[in-house]
């Protein structure tokens, strides 16, 4: 394969037993912060997607089935056997929970609550679910989106036409978060979304047979354009050239709205011609599979997508990934489709020159950025002493920070295990600002706290420690690492002496959103005119720390447009009323693709809303992600 080619997814029962059956019917969901790097992998057997039915009143006390008991379900009311799950997945029985309460997460498994839609009008949910974006570079937003879509909950009030379960499954597929092993549900709309997710996942991992089996089954019940396009690919892979030519002609000459990339690739293949492709923006897995079959190098803009399966297909398209494949892998990790461990493995698979590995920091400047990070990642293990390792890690973090918060976050999560294992000692004070930023980006606050303790302890007697403390104080405050009763005015004044007004504004906004008692003092300081700073005396040790801190500063990305005013107001109203599901849904839409590009006011409003509805840990994590994106 060439440098950029890609290969190519019940009847009435007590609520507790029903939820247990739902959990038992699928592979256990991925816990927060530990995403699977494949979606819809082939299950062992065929678990069944079980949709809740109208529930009878709860049974008399003492008659509930024991955990693990098999319940008989009458054939004319669903048929089959339902296996209950252990008691930790059970919730209180609720009558008339409704068919659309489908979900795999209860309150004890990360769900947002059985009553998360209480007080929310169905029209709001129907309007916003299709607009739920794919977060990029925000593990907390990805986790919240997954939990929102998988929570078992009483559906919102009001009449509606949309199938909310099908809409949720479709968004899970777009996020790459469909639980593995879900089989047919019997609901055509839900099954259509599941079939496409399974087919794309199979194609992304190079399983043409599995993908084409899904497409063949889907074509029996659907004339959707995507399956007709898929049929052409499957006919080509089966060697049925004439059938593929006829099927493509029907699409091409019949005026079907096929994409330019599909038309160019499939058209060349059915005619037996060489394909030429200069651009493939928003590439789909099917287009990438056609490109691989045509022997066409994937254009660079194909990786500029948020489709998790397409990114996975590009990232794993070569045994020795190049810059394009590594860029796709970094983005796949950023959208939650690839684990940090898998990204590290791909970094380790890159083929690099021995002389570059011998001089990694200087050689990194001569390589494309993703390859430079792969070089630096491989070089860490080649260094004999921790100080040399830290220098290489620092260079990798600086390379990632120069490309913004999304790439920095991915690289920080790759480096996280090494950083967490490095003991904070005085010889590494120069590295402290970078280490602390990276550890917070990797959601390793406990490890960051050890570094903060080091610099705080030595700040009175060590210039480098004092400088690290000054520079890192805003993030330490947001992460809850500082003393609540510290002299905030002095701390803020020391930090703000060379901070741009926009950074001071970001700190104040996020502290207000978190309800931090320091917020009023910081807000007053951020609004006050700043006095000119007197040049400091030369200090080589302090300058070294400042230099390291500047290297760890994360380059800002272009901000997206602010959210519509109506949504911003509705977010505040929903949070104040305690409508958790609605607040999370609107918050994710307002946040867009994540805090790296969200306007500060929008991101801070979402932080405040999450805290208001009781999601305080998620609010703090989002505040840290936002702070890093805004240069704190």
CORBEL-V299389 format. One record per residue. N is the residue number from 1. RES is the residue in one letter. PSI is psi as a letter, one per 20 degrees, with the letter a starting at -180 (none if undefined). NEAR is the number of other ideal C-beta (glycine too) atoms within 8 Angstrom. Layout:
n=N res=RES psi=PSI near=NEAR
n=N res=RES psi=PSI near=NEAR
This chain:
n=1 res=X psi=p near=7
n=2 res=X psi=a near=6
n=3 res=X psi=h near=7
n=4 res=X psi=k near=13
n=5 res=X psi=q near=14
n=6 res=X psi=q near=12
n=7 res=X psi=p near=10
n=8 res=X psi=none near=16
n=9 res=X psi=none near=16
n=10 res=X psi=q near=13
n=11 res=X psi=a near=9
n=12 res=X psi=p near=7
n=13 res=X psi=q near=13
n=14 res=X psi=q near=11
n=15 res=X psi=h near=14
n=16 res=X psi=g near=12
n=17 res=X psi=h near=13
n=18 res=X psi=g near=15
n=19 res=X psi=g near=14
n=20 res=X psi=h near=15
n=21 res=X psi=h near=15
n=22 res=X psi=g near=14
n=23 res=X psi=g near=13
n=24 res=X psi=i near=10
n=25 res=X psi=i near=10
n=26 res=X psi=r near=14
n=27 res=X psi=q near=8
n=28 res=X psi=p near=5
n=29 res=X psi=q near=12
n=30 res=X psi=p near=8
n=31 res=X psi=r near=6
n=32 res=X psi=p near=7
n=33 res=X psi=j near=7
n=34 res=X psi=m near=6
n=35 res=X psi=q near=11
n=36 res=X psi=q near=8
n=37 res=X psi=j near=10
n=38 res=X psi=q near=9
n=39 res=X psi=p near=15
n=40 res=X psi=l near=12
n=41 res=X psi=q near=9
n=42 res=X psi=p near=4
n=43 res=X psi=r near=10
n=44 res=X psi=o near=3
n=45 res=X psi=a near=4
n=46 res=X psi=n near=6
n=47 res=X psi=q near=11
n=48 res=X psi=p near=9
n=49 res=X psi=o near=13
n=50 res=X psi=p near=12
n=51 res=X psi=p near=12
n=52 res=X psi=q near=14
n=53 res=X psi=r near=10
n=54 res=X psi=p near=8
n=55 res=X psi=q near=15
n=56 res=X psi=r near=6
n=57 res=X psi=q near=5
n=58 res=X psi=q near=7
n=59 res=X psi=r near=8
n=60 res=X psi=q near=4
n=61 res=X psi=p near=5
n=62 res=X psi=i near=4
n=63 res=X psi=i near=5
n=64 res=X psi=q near=9
n=65 res=X psi=q near=8
n=66 res=X psi=q near=6
n=67 res=X psi=p near=10
n=68 res=X psi=i near=6
n=69 res=X psi=q near=7
n=70 res=X psi=p near=7
n=71 res=X psi=p near=10
n=72 res=X psi=p near=5
n=73 res=X psi=p near=13
n=74 res=X psi=p near=8
n=75 res=X psi=h near=5
n=76 res=X psi=j near=4
n=77 res=X psi=k near=10
n=78 res=X psi=h near=8
n=79 res=X psi=r near=8
n=80 res=X psi=a near=7
n=81 res=X psi=q near=7
n=82 res=X psi=p near=14
n=83 res=X psi=p near=9
n=84 res=X psi=q near=15
n=85 res=X psi=r near=11
n=86 res=X psi=q near=7
n=87 res=X psi=h near=5
n=88 res=X psi=i near=6
n=89 res=X psi=i near=11
n=90 res=X psi=q near=11
n=91 res=X psi=r near=12
n=92 res=X psi=p near=6
n=93 res=X psi=p near=10
n=94 res=X psi=p near=11
n=95 res=X psi=q near=9
n=96 res=X psi=l near=6
n=97 res=X psi=h near=12
n=98 res=X psi=q near=9
n=99 res=X psi=h near=9
n=100 res=X psi=j near=9
n=101 res=X psi=j near=12
n=102 res=X psi=p near=12
n=103 res=X psi=r near=11
n=104 res=X psi=i near=10
n=105 res=X psi=o near=12
n=106 res=X psi=a near=13
n=107 res=X psi=h near=7
n=108 res=X psi=j near=8
n=109 res=X psi=k near=11
n=110 res=X psi=j near=7
n=111 res=X psi=r near=16
n=112 res=X psi=j near=11
n=113 res=X psi=p near=10
n=114 res=X psi=h near=14
n=115 res=X psi=k near=7
n=116 res=X psi=h near=13
n=117 res=X psi=j near=14
n=118 res=X psi=p near=7
n=119 res=X psi=i near=8
n=120 res=X psi=p near=13
n=121 res=X psi=p near=8
n=122 res=X psi=h near=13
n=123 res=X psi=h near=8
n=124 res=X psi=g near=13
n=125 res=X psi=g near=15
n=126 res=X psi=h near=12
n=127 res=X psi=h near=8
n=128 res=X psi=h near=11
n=129 res=X psi=g near=13
n=130 res=X psi=i near=8
n=131 res=X psi=j near=7
n=132 res=X psi=o near=12
n=133 res=X psi=r near=9
n=134 res=X psi=o near=10
n=135 res=X psi=q near=14
n=136 res=X psi=p near=13
n=137 res=X psi=k near=13
n=138 res=X psi=n near=13
n=139 res=X psi=h near=12
n=140 res=X psi=h near=10
n=141 res=X psi=g near=13
n=142 res=X psi=g near=14
n=143 res=X psi=g near=12
n=144 res=X psi=h near=13
n=145 res=X psi=g near=14
n=146 res=X psi=g near=14
n=147 res=X psi=h near=13
n=148 res=X psi=g near=12
n=149 res=X psi=h near=12
n=150 res=X psi=i near=14
n=151 res=X psi=p near=13
n=152 res=X psi=p near=14
n=153 res=X psi=q near=14
n=154 res=X psi=p near=10
n=155 res=X psi=r near=9
n=156 res=X psi=r near=11
n=157 res=X psi=q near=7
n=158 res=X psi=q near=7
n=159 res=X psi=q near=3
n=160 res=X psi=r near=8
n=161 res=X psi=h near=3
n=162 res=X psi=q near=8
n=163 res=X psi=o near=9
n=164 res=X psi=h near=13
n=165 res=X psi=g near=13
n=166 res=X psi=g near=13
n=167 res=X psi=h near=12
n=168 res=X psi=g near=12
n=169 res=X psi=h near=13
n=170 res=X psi=g near=10
n=171 res=X psi=h near=13
n=172 res=X psi=g near=14
n=173 res=X psi=g near=13
n=174 res=X psi=h near=9
n=175 res=X psi=i near=14
n=176 res=X psi=k near=12
n=177 res=X psi=k near=14
n=178 res=X psi=p near=12
n=179 res=X psi=q near=11
n=180 res=X psi=q near=12
n=181 res=X psi=j near=12
n=182 res=X psi=p near=12
n=183 res=X psi=a near=9
n=184 res=X psi=q near=7
n=185 res=X psi=i near=12
n=186 res=X psi=i near=5
n=187 res=X psi=o near=10
n=188 res=X psi=g near=6
n=189 res=X psi=g near=9
n=190 res=X psi=g near=14
n=191 res=X psi=h near=11
n=192 res=X psi=g near=12
n=193 res=X psi=g near=12
n=194 res=X psi=g near=15
n=195 res=X psi=g near=12
n=196 res=X psi=g near=12
n=197 res=X psi=g near=15
n=198 res=X psi=g near=12
n=199 res=X psi=g near=14
n=200 res=X psi=g near=15
n=201 res=X psi=g near=14
n=202 res=X psi=g near=14
n=203 res=X psi=h near=17
n=204 res=X psi=h near=14
n=205 res=X psi=j near=9
n=206 res=X psi=j near=7
n=207 res=X psi=m near=9
n=208 res=X psi=g near=12
n=209 res=X psi=g near=6
n=210 res=X psi=g near=11
n=211 res=X psi=g near=16
n=212 res=X psi=h near=13
n=213 res=X psi=g near=8
n=214 res=X psi=g near=13
n=215 res=X psi=g near=13
n=216 res=X psi=g near=9
n=217 res=X psi=h near=9
n=218 res=X psi=h near=15
n=219 res=X psi=i near=11
n=220 res=X psi=h near=6
n=221 res=X psi=i near=6
n=222 res=X psi=q near=8
n=223 res=X psi=k near=5
n=224 res=X psi=q near=8
n=225 res=X psi=g near=9
n=226 res=X psi=g near=8
n=227 res=X psi=h near=12
n=228 res=X psi=h near=14
n=229 res=X psi=g near=13
n=230 res=X psi=h near=14
n=231 res=X psi=h near=11
n=232 res=X psi=g near=14
n=233 res=X psi=g near=15
n=234 res=X psi=h near=13
n=235 res=X psi=h near=12
n=236 res=X psi=g near=14
n=237 res=X psi=h near=9
n=238 res=X psi=i near=7
n=239 res=X psi=j near=5
n=240 res=X psi=m near=8
n=241 res=X psi=g near=10
n=242 res=X psi=g near=6
n=243 res=X psi=h near=8
n=244 res=X psi=h near=13
n=245 res=X psi=g near=10
n=246 res=X psi=g near=8
n=247 res=X psi=h near=12
n=248 res=X psi=h near=12
n=249 res=X psi=h near=8
n=250 res=X psi=g near=10
n=251 res=X psi=g near=13
n=252 res=X psi=g near=10
n=253 res=X psi=i near=6
n=254 res=X psi=j near=6
n=255 res=X psi=k near=4
n=256 res=X psi=q near=9
n=257 res=X psi=m near=4
n=258 res=X psi=q near=10
n=259 res=X psi=q near=7
n=260 res=X psi=h near=5
n=261 res=X psi=g near=11
n=262 res=X psi=g near=13
n=263 res=X psi=g near=10
n=264 res=X psi=g near=11
n=265 res=X psi=g near=15
n=266 res=X psi=h near=15
n=267 res=X psi=g near=11
n=268 res=X psi=g near=12
n=269 res=X psi=g near=13
n=270 res=X psi=h near=12
n=271 res=X psi=i near=7
n=272 res=X psi=k near=5
n=273 res=X psi=r near=6
n=274 res=X psi=p near=5
n=275 res=X psi=q near=12
n=276 res=X psi=p near=7
n=277 res=X psi=o near=12
n=278 res=X psi=h near=4
n=279 res=X psi=q near=7
n=280 res=X psi=m near=13
n=281 res=X psi=q near=8
n=282 res=X psi=l near=7
n=283 res=X psi=p near=14
n=284 res=X psi=r near=11
n=285 res=X psi=h near=14
n=286 res=X psi=g near=14
n=287 res=X psi=h near=13
n=288 res=X psi=h near=18
n=289 res=X psi=h near=15
n=290 res=X psi=g near=14
n=291 res=X psi=g near=16
n=292 res=X psi=g near=14
n=293 res=X psi=h near=11
n=294 res=X psi=i near=11
n=295 res=X psi=k near=7
n=296 res=X psi=p near=11
n=297 res=X psi=p near=9
n=298 res=X psi=p near=16
n=299 res=X psi=q near=10
n=300 res=X psi=h near=7
n=301 res=X psi=i near=8
n=302 res=X psi=h near=15
n=303 res=X psi=i near=12
n=304 res=X psi=m near=7
n=305 res=X psi=r near=11
n=306 res=X psi=j near=9
n=307 res=X psi=o near=12
n=308 res=X psi=g near=14
n=309 res=X psi=h near=15
n=310 res=X psi=g near=14
n=311 res=X psi=g near=18
n=312 res=X psi=g near=18
n=313 res=X psi=g near=16
n=314 res=X psi=g near=17
n=315 res=X psi=h near=14
n=316 res=X psi=k near=11
n=317 res=X psi=i near=15
n=318 res=X psi=q near=11
n=319 res=X psi=h near=4
n=320 res=X psi=n near=7
n=321 res=X psi=q near=12
n=322 res=X psi=a near=11
n=323 res=X psi=g near=10
n=324 res=X psi=g near=13
n=325 res=X psi=h near=15
n=326 res=X psi=h near=17
n=327 res=X psi=g near=10
n=328 res=X psi=h near=14
n=329 res=X psi=g near=16
n=330 res=X psi=g near=14
n=331 res=X psi=h near=14
n=332 res=X psi=g near=15
n=333 res=X psi=h near=16
n=334 res=X psi=h near=12
n=335 res=X psi=j near=15
n=336 res=X psi=j near=15
n=337 res=X psi=i near=13
n=338 res=X psi=p near=13
n=339 res=X psi=q near=10
n=340 res=X psi=h near=11
n=341 res=X psi=h near=7
n=342 res=X psi=h near=11
n=343 res=X psi=g near=16
n=344 res=X psi=h near=10
n=345 res=X psi=h near=8
n=346 res=X psi=h near=15
n=347 res=X psi=g near=13
n=348 res=X psi=i near=9
n=349 res=X psi=i near=9
n=350 res=X psi=p near=14
n=351 res=X psi=o near=4
n=352 res=X psi=q near=10
n=353 res=X psi=q near=6
n=354 res=X psi=h near=6
n=355 res=X psi=h near=7
n=356 res=X psi=h near=12
n=357 res=X psi=h near=13
n=358 res=X psi=h near=6
n=359 res=X psi=m near=8
n=360 res=X psi=h near=15
n=361 res=X psi=g near=9
n=362 res=X psi=h near=7
n=363 res=X psi=h near=13
n=364 res=X psi=h near=14
n=365 res=X psi=i near=6
n=366 res=X psi=i near=6
n=367 res=X psi=q near=11
n=368 res=X psi=q near=6
n=369 res=X psi=g near=11
n=370 res=X psi=h near=11
n=371 res=X psi=h near=13
n=372 res=X psi=g near=12
n=373 res=X psi=h near=16
n=374 res=X psi=g near=15
n=375 res=X psi=g near=16
n=376 res=X psi=h near=16
n=377 res=X psi=g near=13
n=378 res=X psi=h near=14
n=379 res=X psi=h near=11
n=380 res=X psi=g near=12
n=381 res=X psi=i near=5
n=382 res=X psi=i near=7
n=383 res=X psi=p near=10
n=384 res=X psi=h near=3
n=385 res=X psi=q near=6
n=386 res=X psi=h near=7
n=387 res=X psi=g near=8
n=388 res=X psi=h near=9
n=389 res=X psi=g near=12
n=390 res=X psi=h near=11
n=391 res=X psi=h near=10
n=392 res=X psi=g near=14
n=393 res=X psi=g near=13
n=394 res=X psi=g near=13
n=395 res=X psi=h near=12
n=396 res=X psi=g near=15
n=397 res=X psi=h near=17
n=398 res=X psi=g near=11
n=399 res=X psi=g near=14
n=400 res=X psi=g near=13
n=401 res=X psi=h near=14
n=402 res=X psi=i near=8
n=403 res=X psi=j near=10
n=404 res=X psi=r near=13
n=405 res=X psi=h near=14
n=406 res=X psi=g near=14
n=407 res=X psi=h near=14
n=408 res=X psi=g near=16
n=409 res=X psi=g near=15
n=410 res=X psi=g near=15
n=411 res=X psi=h near=15
n=412 res=X psi=h near=16
n=413 res=X psi=h near=13
n=414 res=X psi=g near=12
n=415 res=X psi=i near=14
n=416 res=X psi=g near=13
n=417 res=X psi=g near=6
n=418 res=X psi=g near=10
n=419 res=X psi=g near=15
n=420 res=X psi=h near=9
n=421 res=X psi=i near=6
n=422 res=X psi=p near=11
n=423 res=X psi=p near=4
n=424 res=X psi=o near=10
n=425 res=X psi=r near=6
n=426 res=X psi=h near=8
n=427 res=X psi=i near=5
n=428 res=X psi=j near=13
n=429 res=X psi=h near=14
n=430 res=X psi=h near=8
n=431 res=X psi=i near=10
n=432 res=X psi=g near=18
n=433 res=X psi=g near=13
n=434 res=X psi=g near=14
n=435 res=X psi=g near=14
n=436 res=X psi=g near=15
n=437 res=X psi=g near=15
n=438 res=X psi=h near=16
n=439 res=X psi=h near=16
n=440 res=X psi=h near=14
n=441 res=X psi=h near=14
n=442 res=X psi=j near=13
n=443 res=X psi=l near=9
n=444 res=X psi=m near=11
n=445 res=X psi=h near=11
n=446 res=X psi=g near=6
n=447 res=X psi=h near=10
n=448 res=X psi=h near=15
n=449 res=X psi=h near=10
n=450 res=X psi=h near=9
n=451 res=X psi=g near=13
n=452 res=X psi=g near=13
n=453 res=X psi=g near=9
n=454 res=X psi=g near=14
n=455 res=X psi=h near=15
n=456 res=X psi=g near=9
n=457 res=X psi=h near=7
n=458 res=X psi=i near=11
n=459 res=X psi=h near=11
n=460 res=X psi=h near=5
n=461 res=X psi=i near=5
n=462 res=X psi=p near=11
n=463 res=X psi=g near=9
n=464 res=X psi=h near=13
n=465 res=X psi=g near=18
n=466 res=X psi=g near=12
n=467 res=X psi=g near=12
n=468 res=X psi=g near=16
n=469 res=X psi=g near=11
n=470 res=X psi=g near=9
n=471 res=X psi=h near=11
n=472 res=X psi=i near=15
n=473 res=X psi=g near=13
n=474 res=X psi=g near=11
n=475 res=X psi=h near=14
n=476 res=X psi=g near=12
n=477 res=X psi=g near=15
n=478 res=X psi=h near=16
n=479 res=X psi=i near=12
n=480 res=X psi=k near=7
n=481 res=X psi=i near=9
n=482 res=X psi=r near=10
n=483 res=X psi=p near=4
n=484 res=X psi=h near=6
n=485 res=X psi=j near=3
n=486 res=X psi=r near=7
n=487 res=X psi=n near=5
n=488 res=X psi=h near=10
n=489 res=X psi=g near=8
n=490 res=X psi=g near=7
n=491 res=X psi=g near=12
n=492 res=X psi=g near=14
n=493 res=X psi=g near=9
n=494 res=X psi=g near=9
n=495 res=X psi=g near=11
n=496 res=X psi=i near=11
n=497 res=X psi=h near=8
n=498 res=X psi=k near=4
n=499 res=X psi=p near=8
n=500 res=X psi=q near=6
n=501 res=X psi=h near=8
n=502 res=X psi=h near=8
n=503 res=X psi=g near=12
n=504 res=X psi=h near=13
n=505 res=X psi=g near=10
n=506 res=X psi=g near=14
n=507 res=X psi=g near=16
n=508 res=X psi=g near=14
n=509 res=X psi=g near=11
n=510 res=X psi=h near=14
n=511 res=X psi=h near=14
n=512 res=X psi=g near=12
n=513 res=X psi=h near=13
n=514 res=X psi=i near=14
n=515 res=X psi=k near=7
n=516 res=X psi=p near=9
n=517 res=X psi=i near=6
n=518 res=X psi=i near=11
n=519 res=X psi=g near=12
n=520 res=X psi=g near=7
n=521 res=X psi=g near=10
n=522 res=X psi=g near=14
n=523 res=X psi=g near=11
n=524 res=X psi=g near=8
n=525 res=X psi=h near=13
n=526 res=X psi=h near=12
n=527 res=X psi=i near=6
n=528 res=X psi=q near=6
n=529 res=X psi=q near=3
n=530 res=X psi=p near=7
n=531 res=X psi=q near=4
n=532 res=X psi=q near=4
n=533 res=X psi=p near=6
n=534 res=X psi=p near=4
n=535 res=X psi=p near=3
n=536 res=X psi=q near=6
n=537 res=X psi=q near=3
n=538 res=X psi=p near=5
n=539 res=X psi=n near=8
n=540 res=X psi=h near=6
n=541 res=X psi=g near=9
n=542 res=X psi=h near=12
n=543 res=X psi=h near=9
n=544 res=X psi=g near=10
n=545 res=X psi=g near=18
n=546 res=X psi=h near=10
n=547 res=X psi=g near=8
n=548 res=X psi=h near=14
n=549 res=X psi=h near=14
n=550 res=X psi=h near=7
n=551 res=X psi=h near=11
n=552 res=X psi=i near=14
n=553 res=X psi=p near=8
n=554 res=X psi=p near=12
n=555 res=X psi=p near=8
n=556 res=X psi=q near=8
n=557 res=X psi=q near=10
n=558 res=X psi=p near=5
n=559 res=X psi=q near=6
n=560 res=X psi=r near=9
n=561 res=X psi=q near=4
n=562 res=X psi=q near=8
n=563 res=X psi=q near=11
n=564 res=X psi=q near=6
n=565 res=X psi=h near=6
n=566 res=X psi=h near=6
n=567 res=X psi=g near=11
n=568 res=X psi=g near=13
n=569 res=X psi=g near=8
n=570 res=X psi=h near=11
n=571 res=X psi=g near=15
n=572 res=X psi=g near=11
n=573 res=X psi=g near=8
n=574 res=X psi=g near=13
n=575 res=X psi=g near=14
n=576 res=X psi=h near=7
n=577 res=X psi=i near=7
n=578 res=X psi=k near=8
n=579 res=X psi=n near=14
n=580 res=X psi=g near=12
n=581 res=X psi=g near=16
n=582 res=X psi=g near=15
n=583 res=X psi=g near=15
n=584 res=X psi=g near=15
n=585 res=X psi=g near=14
n=586 res=X psi=h near=15
n=587 res=X psi=g near=14
n=588 res=X psi=h near=15
n=589 res=X psi=g near=13
n=590 res=X psi=h near=14
n=591 res=X psi=h near=16
n=592 res=X psi=c near=11
n=593 res=X psi=j near=12
n=594 res=X psi=r near=14
n=595 res=X psi=i near=14
n=596 res=X psi=h near=14
n=597 res=X psi=i near=12
n=598 res=X psi=q near=16
n=599 res=X psi=q near=10
n=600 res=X psi=g near=11
n=601 res=X psi=h near=8
n=602 res=X psi=g near=14
n=603 res=X psi=g near=13
n=604 res=X psi=h near=14
n=605 res=X psi=h near=14
n=606 res=X psi=g near=15
n=607 res=X psi=g near=15
n=608 res=X psi=g near=14
n=609 res=X psi=g near=15
n=610 res=X psi=g near=16
n=611 res=X psi=h near=13
n=612 res=X psi=h near=10
n=613 res=X psi=j near=12
n=614 res=X psi=j near=6
n=615 res=X psi=m near=11
n=616 res=X psi=h near=8
n=617 res=X psi=g near=6
n=618 res=X psi=h near=11
n=619 res=X psi=g near=14
n=620 res=X psi=g near=12
n=621 res=X psi=g near=11
n=622 res=X psi=h near=16
n=623 res=X psi=h near=14
n=624 res=X psi=g near=13
n=625 res=X psi=g near=18
n=626 res=X psi=g near=16
n=627 res=X psi=g near=14
n=628 res=X psi=g near=15
n=629 res=X psi=h near=14
n=630 res=X psi=k near=11
n=631 res=X psi=j near=10
n=632 res=X psi=none near=10
